[in-house]
């Protein structure tokens, strides 16, 4: 892998862009603020998706500090822990498991609402 030049827009988004010498495939390293964007929570330091949710703060591992972490906490984020960086951080996004549970609950609620809604007198099968 060798480092390649970035355009002006790429400099705003990526710390570096690397290109394989053999297959010419490019790989990039996003800037830290980009880790706060997206659909899933990620570690703000290393960017991994392999994080665990904490119910209460751990008194051994440090917190990730910074303005974006403070905004995440104020926006109602939950506490997460990165097992590789050994840091705690706040994130407002849902994990894939929590999203699946939420979709399942909504589907059950929709089925219950459809079963509870009575049909009007003129719309039944006997009409």
N, C-alpha and C positions, 0 to 999 in steps of 0.2 A: 504494500500500500504506500502510495506517495501522496503528499498534500498538493492540492490544485488551487489555482486562483479562484476567488469568489467575485461575483458581481456585487454591485452596491446593494441590491435587494437581498442577496444571499448573505452579505455581511450583517444585515440587521437580524436575520433569522438563525444563522449558524455560526458557531465558534470556528469550525474548520470543516473542510470537505476533503475526503480522501478518495483516491481512485486506485483500483487494482491494476497492477502492471500487466497482468496476463489477460484478464477478460474485460478490462476497461469499465467495470461496474463501479459506481460511485456510492459512497457511504458518507453520512454527515453527522456532526455532533451539534445538537440544538443548543441554543442559549438557554440559560436557566429559567428565564421568564416564560419560555415556550412550554416548560413542563407543567405550568399551571393552566394551560389551555388543553382542550380535548375532552373526551367523554369519560375517561377513567382516571382515578387518582393515581399519581405516580410519585416516587420519591423526588423531592426537589433538589437533591444533591446528585444522585447517580442516575435517576430516570427510570429505575426498574418498576415493573408492575407488581412484583412479588412483595407486597407489603401486607401487614396484618393490622387489624383494627383493635384499638385498646379501649377498654371500658373506663379505665381511670389512669391518670398519669403515672408513669414509671419514675421512681425517684433516683434511679441510677443513670439511665441514658439521658443525654442532654436534648434540649429542644432546638429545632432549626429556627434560627432567628432571621428576621427580615420583614420588610414592609408587606410583601405579598402574603407571607404566612400570617401576619396580623390581620390582613383583610379577609383571609380565608376563615379565621377564627371568628371575626365579627360577623361574617355572612352566615353563621350557623354551621360551620364545618365540624366534622367529627375528628377525633384524635386517631392518628395512624402511627405505625412504627415500621421503620425500614430495618430489616435484619442484617443487611450488608453494611450500611453506613452507621448503624446503631444510633439513629436519631429519631426523635418524635416530632411530628408535624401535624398541622391541621389541614383538612381538605373538605370542601363542600360537595364534591362529586360522589356518586354511588359506585360501589364495586359491582362487577358483573353479577355476583351472587345476589346482592341486594336488589339489583335491577330485575333479575328473574323473579324474585319473591314479590316485588311490587307489581309486576305484570300479571303474576298468578292471582294475587289478591284482587286486582282490578277486574280480571276476567270472571272471578267468582262473584264479585259485586254486580257485574253486568248481567250475569245469568240469573242472579236472585231478583234483580229489578225486572227483568223480562218475565220471570215466572209470577211476580206479584202484580203486574199491571193487568187489570181486568179488561176484557174486551167490551166494547159498547154494545147496546142491544141490537143495532142494525148491522154489525160487522161479524157476527158469529157464523159458524158453519150452517146453522139452521135457517138463516135468513134467506 
